[in-house]
Amino acid sequence: MKLAKLSLVAIVVAGLASSSFAASDTLADAFKNGKVTGELRAWYFDRDTGTSNPTTATTGTIGKGNADLFSTGVMLSYVTDSLHGLSLGTTFQSSYAPFADNDAKNLYASDMYGSGAVLSEAYVTYTLGKTTAKVGRQFITSPLVSSSGSRMIKEAFQAAVLINTDLPNTTLIAGYSDKFQGRTSDYDKSVVGGDSGMPNFKKEAVFYGTGTANGGSNVFGFDGAYTAAAINTSITNLTLIGQYLFVNDVELTNGGDANVFYAEGNYVVPLSTMKLLFDATYRGSRTSNETFDSFHVEGDMYQGRVGFKELAGFNGSLAYSTVSSGQSVLLGAGNGPTTYTAPLIKGAEVTSGANTDAYKVEVGYDFTKVGVTGLKVLGQYVKINQDASSVAVGDILNKASSDTKTKYWEGQIAYDIPSLKGLTLSLEYENATKDVAALGATAASSTDFNEMRFRANYKF
């Protein structure tokens, strides 16, 4: 990671030359005054994909069947106090699945199953004025580059990130990454036998939106990725966000590059009894050579959402998204990027394929308004229609071969227990029906699938 190493040298030199930002006076004090935070986890997932359990655990069969998985884990972070603007941070993650049978190992190999620990964060930060640099292994959250934390092991990037707030009401961000850490060692479907373990940092990443294009996964090798973003709040009640991602030399594309774009506007109308919300987003991706062009991921996605919140404890929204005909959209790097119409559990990738129209209705309620502090519920209905796609040259990634209609019914309940601060219990459930139209000699089909997730988290 050449850029990161050069940045680290610059940060250290600047830190040694500065004495105006010291929170601690000595290196010993910086470590002594550091902060430890952590989270204890006990999670139970039960998934039924609506397809038969595989008879053998080999690449291409993992991800089918039905099974449950109980996992425990610890996330432990330590950040030193600042010394002349410099600080160090680390995060260890662990997972242990003691009762997993073969079906569970196969079904959850790429996203949950595995036992062990991984050092997901090991970074140095330096702040000078209104500019902060962060270099090393780290979690990243942004529209186009985002670490998903919905599984026991949270994704991470080896990266250098620069954040500046000198301009009024504006945050500028620039970043570079050359490695990625997935959820398990089999996140790229590379482990034959389903016996996955802890992930490593590799020169490959999830490219969300490509479906199962590369050996049954959405993971591709790459040679460095760059991003730039801006957030502006100059206009009262309006937030504008823009981001660009460039991915160099993507695997299987004969040296092709990916360009991914994001623009969003969020407008809030405060009223006496509630707030009205108006959101609009554009996502788009472009490729750079004939080989990459044949993947047909030069699509555009347009999204709109209207909603309300803080209405006697209620909130709700109605969202719509549409994707280009014959071209899918790259959502970004990592499993974290999302869309307004993404199902609660299944995720955003099912909304980003070519010829897709999606609709989502969401309603939530905070029981604090009736005296039950910490209890919240959420319900969603999602409908996704994807028309069949066919091309003469190459293949459309994340396409539907036949007209497909999928309906999701989803619910979530979460409770922050007041009597034991830091303890949260949550339950999520998703039921879906996927109807696929007949194609030639292939008859029409209908598949029901569902998933339940229970989480007990204690933060300290």
C-alpha positions as CSV (number, residue, x, y, z in Angstrom):
1,M,0.0,0.0,0.0
2,K,2.4,2.7,-1.2
3,L,0.2,5.7,-0.8
4,A,-0.7,4.7,2.7
5,K,2.9,4.3,3.7
6,L,3.8,7.7,2.3
7,S,0.9,9.2,4.1
8,L,1.9,7.6,7.3
9,V,5.4,9.1,7.0
10,A,3.9,12.6,6.4
11,I,1.6,12.2,9.4
12,V,4.4,11.1,11.8
13,V,6.7,14.0,10.6
14,A,3.9,16.6,11.1
15,G,2.9,15.1,14.4
16,L,6.5,15.4,15.7
17,A,6.7,19.0,14.6
18,S,3.5,20.1,16.3
19,S,2.7,20.6,20.0
20,S,-0.5,22.6,19.9
21,F,-3.0,19.7,19.9
22,A,-1.6,17.5,22.7
23,A,-4.3,16.0,25.0
24,S,-1.6,14.0,26.7
25,D,1.9,15.3,27.5
26,T,3.8,12.0,27.0
27,L,3.5,8.8,25.0
28,A,3.0,6.9,28.3
29,D,0.1,9.2,29.2
30,A,-1.5,8.8,25.7
31,F,-1.6,5.0,26.2
32,K,-2.7,5.2,29.9
33,N,-5.5,7.7,29.0
34,G,-6.7,5.6,26.1
35,K,-10.3,4.3,25.9
36,V,-11.4,0.7,25.7
37,T,-14.9,-0.1,24.3
38,G,-16.4,-3.4,23.4
39,E,-19.4,-5.4,22.6
40,L,-20.5,-8.9,23.6
41,R,-22.7,-10.7,21.1
42,A,-25.0,-13.7,21.0
43,W,-26.8,-14.1,17.6
44,Y,-29.1,-16.8,16.3
45,F,-30.0,-16.9,12.6
46,D,-32.5,-19.2,10.9
47,R,-32.5,-19.2,7.1
48,D,-34.6,-21.1,4.6
49,T,-33.6,-20.3,1.0
50,G,-36.5,-22.4,-0.5
51,T,-34.0,-24.7,-2.3
52,S,-32.7,-28.1,-1.4
53,N,-29.7,-28.6,1.0
54,P,-26.6,-29.4,-1.0
55,T,-25.4,-33.0,-1.0
56,T,-21.8,-31.9,-1.0
57,A,-20.1,-28.8,0.3
58,T,-18.3,-27.6,-2.9
59,T,-18.2,-24.2,-4.6
60,G,-21.5,-23.6,-6.4
61,T,-23.7,-25.4,-3.9
62,I,-23.0,-23.3,-0.8
63,G,-25.8,-20.8,-0.1
64,K,-28.7,-23.3,-0.7
65,G,-31.0,-25.1,1.7
66,N,-32.2,-24.3,5.2
67,A,-30.3,-24.3,8.5
68,D,-29.9,-22.4,11.7
69,L,-26.7,-21.0,13.3
70,F,-25.9,-19.8,16.8
71,S,-22.8,-17.6,17.1
72,T,-21.2,-15.8,19.9
73,G,-18.6,-13.0,19.5
74,V,-16.6,-10.1,20.9
75,M,-15.7,-6.8,19.4
76,L,-13.0,-5.1,21.4
77,S,-11.6,-1.6,20.5
78,Y,-8.8,0.5,22.0
79,V,-8.0,4.1,21.0
80,T,-5.1,6.0,22.6
81,D,-5.4,9.5,23.8
82,S,-4.2,12.2,21.4
83,L,-0.5,13.2,21.6
84,H,0.4,16.2,19.5
85,G,-2.6,15.4,17.2
86,L,-1.7,11.7,16.8
87,S,-3.6,8.7,18.1
88,L,-3.6,5.0,17.5
89,G,-6.6,2.6,17.3
90,T,-7.2,-1.1,17.1
91,T,-10.3,-3.3,16.9
92,F,-10.3,-7.1,17.3
93,Q,-13.3,-9.2,16.3
94,S,-14.1,-12.8,17.2
95,S,-16.7,-15.3,16.3
96,Y,-17.5,-18.8,17.7
97,A,-20.2,-21.1,16.4
98,P,-20.0,-24.2,18.6
99,F,-23.0,-26.1,17.5
100,A,-22.9,-25.7,13.7
101,D,-23.8,-28.8,11.7
102,N,-22.8,-29.5,8.1
103,D,-25.9,-27.8,6.7
104,A,-25.2,-24.7,8.7
105,K,-21.5,-24.7,7.7
106,N,-22.5,-24.9,4.0
107,L,-25.3,-22.3,4.1
108,Y,-23.5,-19.7,6.2
109,A,-19.9,-20.3,4.9
110,S,-19.7,-17.0,3.0
111,D,-21.2,-14.7,5.5
112,M,-21.4,-16.0,9.1
113,Y,-19.8,-19.4,9.9
114,G,-16.3,-19.5,11.3
115,S,-14.5,-19.5,14.6
116,G,-11.5,-17.4,15.5
117,A,-10.4,-13.8,15.7
118,V,-9.2,-11.1,13.3
119,L,-7.5,-7.7,13.8
120,S,-9.9,-5.6,11.7
121,E,-8.7,-2.2,12.7
122,A,-5.1,-1.0,13.2
123,Y,-4.8,2.6,12.3
124,V,-3.1,5.9,13.1
125,T,-5.0,9.3,13.0
126,Y,-3.6,12.8,12.9
127,T,-5.5,16.0,13.2
128,L,-4.2,19.4,12.2
129,G,-6.6,22.2,12.3
130,K,-9.8,21.0,10.6
131,T,-8.1,18.2,8.7
132,T,-7.9,14.6,9.9
133,A,-6.0,11.8,8.3
134,K,-6.7,8.1,9.1
135,V,-4.4,5.4,7.7
136,G,-4.5,1.7,8.2
137,R,-7.1,-1.0,8.6
138,Q,-10.4,0.6,9.4
139,F,-14.2,0.4,9.1
140,I,-15.6,2.8,6.5
141,T,-19.1,4.1,6.1
142,S,-20.0,6.1,3.0
143,P,-22.5,5.7,0.2
144,L,-20.1,4.0,-2.2
145,V,-17.5,2.4,0.1
146,S,-19.1,0.9,3.2
147,S,-18.3,-1.9,5.7
148,S,-21.4,-4.0,6.4
149,G,-21.9,-4.8,10.0
150,S,-25.0,-7.0,9.7
151,R,-23.0,-10.2,10.3
152,M,-20.8,-11.3,13.2
153,I,-17.6,-10.1,11.6
154,K,-17.8,-6.6,10.2
155,E,-16.1,-5.9,6.9
156,A,-13.0,-3.6,6.9
157,F,-10.7,-1.9,4.4
158,Q,-7.0,-1.2,4.4
159,A,-7.1,2.4,3.5
160,A,-6.0,6.0,3.8
161,V,-8.8,8.6,4.4
162,L,-8.5,12.4,4.6
163,I,-11.4,14.5,6.0
164,N,-11.5,18.3,5.9
165,T,-14.1,20.8,7.2
166,D,-12.4,24.2,6.5
167,L,-15.2,25.3,4.1
168,P,-18.3,26.5,5.8
169,N,-21.1,23.8,6.2
170,T,-19.0,21.5,4.0
171,T,-17.2,18.2,4.6
172,L,-14.7,17.0,2.0
173,I,-13.4,13.4,2.0
174,A,-10.7,11.7,0.0
175,G,-9.6,8.1,0.3
176,Y,-7.6,5.2,-1.2
177,S,-7.9,1.5,-0.4
178,D,-5.9,-1.5,-1.7
179,K,-7.2,-4.4,0.4
180,F,-10.5,-5.6,1.9
181,Q,-11.5,-8.0,4.7
182,G,-14.8,-9.9,4.2
183,R,-17.1,-11.6,6.7
184,T,-15.5,-15.1,6.6
185,S,-12.6,-16.7,4.8
186,D,-15.2,-17.9,2.2
187,Y,-16.7,-14.5,1.4
188,D,-15.3,-14.9,-2.1
189,K,-16.5,-18.6,-2.4
190,S,-12.8,-19.8,-2.4
191,V,-13.1,-22.4,0.3
192,V,-14.0,-25.9,-0.9
193,G,-15.7,-27.9,1.7
194,G,-17.6,-25.1,3.5
195,D,-15.4,-25.1,6.5
196,S,-14.8,-21.4,6.5
197,G,-12.9,-19.5,9.2
198,M,-11.8,-15.9,9.9
199,P,-11.2,-13.6,6.9
200,N,-7.9,-12.1,5.9
201,F,-7.2,-8.8,4.1
202,K,-6.9,-9.5,0.4
203,K,-6.5,-7.5,-2.9
204,E,-10.1,-8.2,-3.7
205,A,-13.4,-6.8,-2.6
206,V,-17.1,-7.2,-2.8
207,F,-18.4,-5.2,-5.7
208,Y,-22.0,-4.9,-4.7
209,G,-24.5,-5.0,-7.5
210,T,-22.8,-7.7,-9.7
211,G,-24.7,-10.6,-8.3
212,T,-23.1,-14.0,-8.5
213,A,-20.9,-13.2,-11.4
214,N,-17.5,-14.5,-10.3
215,G,-17.5,-18.1,-9.3
216,G,-20.8,-17.7,-7.6
217,S,-19.8,-14.5,-5.7
218,N,-19.8,-10.8,-6.2
219,V,-16.1,-10.5,-5.3
220,F,-13.4,-9.3,-7.8
221,G,-9.7,-8.7,-7.5
222,F,-8.5,-5.1,-8.1
223,D,-5.4,-2.9,-8.0
224,G,-6.3,0.0,-5.8
225,A,-9.5,2.1,-5.4
226,Y,-9.9,5.9,-5.0
227,T,-12.8,7.9,-3.8
228,A,-13.8,11.5,-3.2
229,A,-16.9,12.8,-1.5
230,A,-18.5,16.1,-0.4
231,I,-21.3,16.8,2.1
232,N,-22.9,20.3,2.2
233,T,-25.5,21.8,4.5
234,S,-25.4,25.4,3.5
235,I,-29.2,25.6,2.8
236,T,-31.3,25.2,5.8
237,N,-32.9,21.8,6.2
238,L,-31.2,20.5,3.0
239,T,-28.3,18.1,2.9
240,L,-26.5,17.5,-0.4
241,I,-24.1,14.5,-0.8
242,G,-21.9,13.6,-3.7
243,Q,-19.3,10.8,-4.1
244,Y,-17.1,9.3,-6.8
245,L,-15.4,5.9,-6.7
246,F,-12.7,4.8,-9.2
247,V,-11.6,1.1,-9.1
248,N,-8.4,0.3,-11.0
249,D,-7.8,-3.0,-13.0
250,V,-10.8,-5.1,-12.0
251,E,-10.3,-8.9,-12.3
252,L,-11.7,-10.6,-15.4
253,T,-11.9,-7.3,-17.3
254,N,-8.6,-7.3,-19.2
255,G,-7.3,-4.3,-17.3
256,G,-10.7,-2.5,-17.1
257,D,-11.6,0.2,-14.6
258,A,-14.9,1.0,-12.9
259,N,-16.3,4.5,-12.3
260,V,-19.1,4.7,-9.8
261,F,-21.2,7.9,-9.1
262,Y,-23.5,8.9,-6.3
263,A,-25.6,12.1,-5.7
264,E,-28.2,12.6,-3.0
265,G,-30.4,15.3,-1.7
266,N,-32.3,15.2,1.7
267,Y,-34.8,17.9,2.5
268,V,-36.7,18.2,5.8
269,V,-39.8,20.3,6.4
270,P,-40.3,20.9,10.2
271,L,-43.9,21.2,11.2
272,S,-45.5,21.7,14.6
273,T,-46.3,18.0,15.1
274,M,-43.9,16.2,12.8
275,K,-41.2,16.5,10.2
276,L,-41.8,15.8,6.5
277,L,-38.9,14.1,4.6
278,F,-38.1,14.3,0.9
279,D,-35.2,12.3,-0.5
280,A,-33.8,11.8,-4.0
281,T,-30.7,9.8,-5.1
282,Y,-28.9,9.0,-8.3
283,R,-26.5,6.1,-8.6
284,G,-24.6,5.2,-11.8
285,S,-21.6,3.2,-13.0
286,R,-19.4,3.2,-16.1
287,T,-16.7,0.9,-17.4
288,S,-13.6,1.6,-19.4
289,N,-12.9,-1.1,-22.0
290,E,-14.6,-3.5,-24.3
291,T,-14.2,-6.5,-22.0
292,F,-15.6,-4.7,-19.0
293,D,-18.3,-3.2,-21.2
294,S,-19.5,-6.7,-22.0
295,F,-20.5,-7.2,-18.4
296,H,-23.2,-4.5,-18.9
297,V,-22.9,-2.7,-15.6
298,E,-23.1,0.8,-17.1
299,G,-26.5,1.4,-15.6
300,D,-28.3,4.3,-13.9
301,M,-30.5,4.0,-10.8
302,Y,-33.0,6.8,-9.9
303,Q,-34.6,6.8,-6.4
304,G,-37.2,8.9,-4.7
305,R,-38.7,8.7,-1.2
306,V,-41.2,10.7,0.8
307,G,-41.8,10.2,4.5
308,F,-42.5,11.6,7.9
309,K,-41.1,11.2,11.4
310,E,-41.8,12.2,15.0
311,L,-45.6,12.1,14.6
312,A,-46.6,11.0,18.1
313,G,-43.9,8.3,17.9
314,F,-44.7,7.1,14.4
315,N,-42.5,7.3,11.3
316,G,-43.1,6.1,7.8
317,S,-42.0,6.4,4.2
318,L,-42.8,5.4,0.6
319,A,-39.9,4.8,-1.8
320,Y,-39.4,3.9,-5.5
321,S,-36.3,3.0,-7.5
322,T,-35.7,2.2,-11.1
323,V,-32.7,0.8,-13.1
324,S,-31.7,1.1,-16.7
325,S,-32.9,-1.3,-19.4
326,G,-30.1,-3.8,-20.3
327,Q,-27.5,-2.3,-17.8
328,S,-27.1,-3.1,-14.1
329,V,-25.6,-0.7,-11.5
330,L,-22.5,-1.1,-9.4
331,L,-23.6,0.0,-5.9
332,G,-20.0,0.3,-4.6
333,A,-17.4,-1.6,-2.6
334,G,-18.3,-3.7,0.4
335,N,-21.8,-5.0,1.3
336,G,-22.7,-1.8,3.1
337,P,-24.1,0.4,0.3
338,T,-27.9,0.5,0.3
339,T,-30.9,1.8,-1.6
340,Y,-34.2,3.3,-0.5
341,T,-36.0,0.1,-1.6
342,A,-33.6,-2.5,-0.2
343,P,-35.4,-5.3,1.8
344,L,-34.5,-5.3,5.5
345,I,-32.6,-8.6,5.4
346,K,-32.0,-9.5,1.7
347,G,-30.2,-6.2,1.0
348,A,-29.8,-3.7,-1.8
349,E,-28.3,-6.0,-4.5
350,V,-31.7,-7.3,-5.5
351,T,-32.8,-3.7,-6.4
352,S,-29.8,-2.9,-8.6
353,G,-30.1,-5.3,-11.5
354,A,-31.0,-4.3,-15.1
355,N,-34.7,-3.7,-15.8
356,T,-35.6,-3.5,-12.1
357,D,-38.4,-1.4,-10.6
358,A,-38.8,-1.6,-6.8
359,Y,-41.3,-0.2,-4.3
360,K,-41.1,0.0,-0.5
361,V,-43.5,1.0,2.2
362,E,-42.2,1.3,5.7
363,V,-43.8,2.2,9.1
364,G,-42.2,2.3,12.5
365,Y,-43.2,3.2,16.0
366,D,-41.3,4.3,19.1
367,F,-43.0,3.1,22.3
368,T,-41.2,5.7,24.4
369,K,-44.2,7.9,23.6
370,V,-46.4,5.5,25.7
371,G,-43.9,5.0,28.5
372,V,-42.0,2.0,27.3
373,T,-38.5,3.4,26.9
374,G,-36.2,1.8,24.4
375,L,-38.8,-0.3,22.5
376,K,-39.2,0.2,18.8
377,V,-40.9,-1.7,16.0
378,L,-40.7,-1.5,12.3
379,G,-42.6,-3.1,9.4
380,Q,-41.8,-3.1,5.7
381,Y,-43.4,-4.3,2.4
382,V,-41.2,-4.4,-0.6
383,K,-42.1,-5.3,-4.2
384,I,-39.4,-5.9,-6.8
385,N,-40.1,-6.4,-10.5
386,Q,-37.2,-7.3,-12.8
387,D,-37.9,-7.9,-16.5
388,A,-35.9,-10.5,-18.4
389,S,-32.6,-9.3,-20.0
390,S,-30.7,-10.7,-22.9
391,V,-27.8,-9.4,-24.9
392,A,-26.0,-10.6,-28.1
393,V,-22.5,-10.1,-26.7
394,G,-21.2,-10.8,-23.2
395,D,-23.6,-11.1,-20.3
396,I,-25.5,-8.8,-18.0
397,L,-24.4,-9.2,-14.4
398,N,-27.2,-9.4,-11.9
399,K,-29.8,-9.9,-14.6
400,A,-33.0,-11.9,-14.6
401,S,-33.3,-14.5,-17.4
402,S,-37.1,-14.5,-17.1
403,D,-39.6,-11.9,-15.8
404,T,-39.4,-12.0,-12.0
405,K,-41.6,-10.6,-9.3
406,T,-40.6,-10.8,-5.7
407,K,-42.6,-9.6,-2.6
408,Y,-41.1,-9.2,0.8
409,W,-42.9,-8.9,4.1
410,E,-40.6,-7.8,7.0
411,G,-40.7,-6.9,10.6
412,Q,-38.2,-5.8,13.3
413,I,-38.5,-5.3,17.0
414,A,-35.7,-3.8,19.1
415,Y,-35.4,-3.1,22.8
416,D,-32.7,-1.2,24.6
417,I,-33.2,-2.5,28.1
418,P,-33.3,0.5,30.5
419,S,-32.4,-1.5,33.6
420,L,-29.2,-2.8,32.0
421,K,-27.6,0.0,30.1
422,G,-25.8,-1.2,27.0
423,L,-27.9,-4.4,26.4
424,T,-30.0,-4.5,23.3
425,L,-32.3,-7.3,22.1
426,S,-33.5,-7.3,18.5
427,L,-35.6,-9.7,16.3
428,E,-35.9,-9.4,12.5
429,Y,-38.0,-11.6,10.2
430,E,-38.4,-11.6,6.5
431,N,-40.7,-13.7,4.3
432,A,-40.5,-13.5,0.5
433,T,-42.2,-15.0,-2.5
434,K,-40.4,-15.0,-5.8
435,D,-42.4,-15.7,-9.0
436,V,-40.4,-16.4,-12.2
437,A,-42.2,-16.5,-15.5
438,A,-41.9,-19.3,-18.0
439,L,-39.1,-19.2,-20.5
440,G,-39.2,-21.5,-23.5
441,A,-39.5,-25.1,-22.3
442,T,-38.9,-24.0,-18.7
443,A,-42.1,-23.8,-16.7
444,A,-43.0,-20.9,-14.5
445,S,-41.9,-21.3,-10.8
446,S,-42.6,-19.8,-7.4
447,T,-40.2,-20.0,-4.5
448,D,-40.9,-19.0,-0.9
449,F,-37.9,-18.1,1.4
450,N,-37.6,-16.6,4.8
451,E,-35.0,-15.7,7.4
452,M,-35.2,-14.8,11.1
453,R,-32.4,-13.1,13.0
454,F,-32.2,-12.7,16.8
455,R,-29.4,-10.6,18.3
456,A,-28.4,-9.9,21.9
457,N,-25.7,-7.2,22.1
458,Y,-24.1,-5.8,25.2
459,K,-21.9,-2.7,24.7
460,F,-19.5,-1.5,27.3
